Amino acid sequence: MVNLILRLIVTVLSLAGADYFLDNFNLHGGWVNLVWFGIVLGLLNWLVKPILVFFSFPLIIITIGLFYFVINALVLYMASLILPGVLTATLPGIFFGSILISFFHWILSGIFRVRKEED
């Protein structure tokens, strides 16, 4: 349970970092909406992203893994469709936002020592 809360905190901080550093990636509604957006993003990463990765595996291989960034952007876009009005971003904003969120998530997971699976 603690690991799940840490992962949510890391996701919310990553979203806030992308919002801070990118001009065309704007999150609205304060911390409450940011937490809800992090929950929806986490659920989509858990449910939808493995299906997208499975069906686009040949593209991921051909592009040497770069298509994975497109999948991350697509999941972020789906989260913005589920919670309308929380994220306003352009297409490049969503793409670079997903890259920046992934980078911040990777760094913060190392700092907070967040594990992938619960023991």
URKAVEN-V767959 format. One record per helix or strand of 2 or more residues. SS is the DSSP state (H for helix, E for strand). FROM is the first residue (numbers start at 1). LEN is the number of residues. Records with the same first field share a line. If there is no record, write none. Layout:
# URKAVEN-V767959
SS = FROM-LEN + FROM-LEN
This chain:
# URKAVEN-V767959
H = 2-20 + 30-18 + 49-7 + 57-6 + 67-16 + 91-22
E = 25-3 + 87-3
